[in-house]
Structures are given as C-alpha cells and as structure tokens.
Amino acid sequence: MKVTDCFSREEIQEFCQRSDFHAWLAFLINWGIIAFSFAIVAVWPNPLSVLLAIVLLGGRQLGLGVLMHECGHGSLFKTKALNQWMGKWIAAAPVFYRIDDYMKNHLEHHRKIGSEEDPDLHRYQRYPVSAVSLKRKAVRDITGKTTWNYFRIVFNANKILYLDNANKTRFSLRQLVKRFHAPITVNLILLTGLAVLGMPLLYLLWVVSYFSFYMFFSRIRNLAEHAAVPDLLNDDPLMNTRTTIPSWWERLTVAPNSVCYHLEHHLVPSVPKYRLAGFHRALIKRGVLDSADISIGYVQLVRKLIVAPT
C-alpha cells in the first residue's frame, strides 16, 4: 500500500506545511532543557544532580542531531537559508557534526534503504544479537569507546589524521580548523558563556554526556528504526522501517523531537517533526499501518533486538 493510494496530493501537502513558530519552539525547548541541566548542577551540586544532568544532556545532544536532520531535509523552517544556518550552527555544530557531510550520507540512505547498497546497512543488518553482544555495545558507548572511534573515522575521512611519507600517523591542526571551524567556534562560545557565569567546569558535563549517554541513546534510536524489522532488504518502508511509541521519559532521552516516527518519515520525508504525530494518527485511521512494525516503548523494542534463548 502506498501513501498516495490513501491520501490526496492536497492532504499530503498539508502535512508537509512548515511553520517557523514550531521550528523556533523546537530549538527553544531543546536549548531550554540544556540550560536546565547545567542549572541543576550549579544550584544543587551532588552526584545525583550530576548524573541527571549528564543523562538529560545526552538526550538533548541527540535532540540537536535530530533538529540538524530536520534542517537538512529542509522541513523545519520555511526558508532554505534559515534551515541551513540553524542546522549548521545551532544544531550540528554543538555536537561536532558537519551537516553537509551528514546529509550526503543520509540522503543516500533514503535512496538505497531496503537494499544492500544502503550506506547505513552495517549498523543494523546483524540484528537480532545475543544479550551479551548488546550489553557489550552499550558498555562501549557509556565508557566513551564509541565516541573515540567516531572521531577516528571522522578525522581520517577529513584528513585531520593522515600518514606521512614515513608511514607515521600525523595530526593536522590546520585541517581540523578548516573542516570543523563551526563546531570549534560554537563549543568555545558555550565554554566561554559558562565561564562568564563563573562556572566553566560545567562544560565538562557536556563533554562527559557526549562521550557516554549521547552515543548510547543514538545507538538505541538507530536500532529502533531499522534493526530486526520484518524484511530489511525489502524496498517497502512498511517492511524495512519501524516506528516506536515512546513514554514521556523516553522522549527526554532516546526519542527527542518526534524521531520515534521513523516509518512515517520514510513514507514522506518532507513531513516536519511537529506534524509527524498527526501524520501517524492519520495513517492508522486509513489503515496504512495495519501491517507495520510498531513497538510500544523502547523496552519492548530492545527485546526485539535480542535473540530469544533456546
């Protein structure tokens, strides 16, 4: 079943309507939670508030990545210029992304999903896995190993790390600044702002969350979308993509900014995040999702990722 079989062109266009108000609101909420996370440690410094802040910041770092994704699709703000500027500087840069590089790969994912040419296939094609394997991956995420590996891959791809004539690995500061001037600038602004407030050490919360819960939440979010689906190599989104309905606390962590409605996103990628929930309800009402893989909560989803014991 195709979306166009159940919705008129006018109805689809209505779901794709962009709203600057809702776009600004999304950024305000995300950065508001970031500010709150710093504030609770500043006002109430203890191990519990630090842990809570790191978890919340990890969820918001993922949230900024989702907003970068929305801006990359051109679906968040009304204008291309605003999507590009906000996507680059206010969403991608704080979490050390280059939006152009991300979207080049991501658009290829949209074109090739359901085939062996999908550039993201390696992330989820081997699922389900054993509980031991999944726990091992989670430990790598929480302890920072996944983040270090990410930087190694990115630095190699951007020739920040390279082999010289003697086959020794070298580091190019010039290339780092050239390729990642936006992330460096924005993170320096964040650090400076906290220093002006007399709390520069709070920036460590941002770093620790990036090296721990951000990567862990990103993994679960990624696996929720395409791992252990009915038929990964079927070009029908109803077979190769999943939607997961989150609880309130999951919206704060693994499922910010309506990223949970991934099947709906693949059906019509131009639907902005603030209309995906309504689009989801309309698809259910018209029977489009009758055969879809929809998980209720990420706990249920994780169970699908684990091989059942024999």
PyMOL commands that set and color helices and strands:
alter all, ss='L'
color gray80, all
select helices_A, chain A and resi 3-6+9-15+20-43+47-73+80-95+99-112+121-123+131-142+145-157+173-179+181-196+200-210+213-226+237-240+248-251+256-258+262-267+273-285+298-305
alter helices_A, ss='H'
color red, helices_A
select strands_A, chain A and resi 161-163+169-171+242-245+293-296
alter strands_A, ss='S'
color yellow, strands_A
deselect
rebuild
show_as cartoon
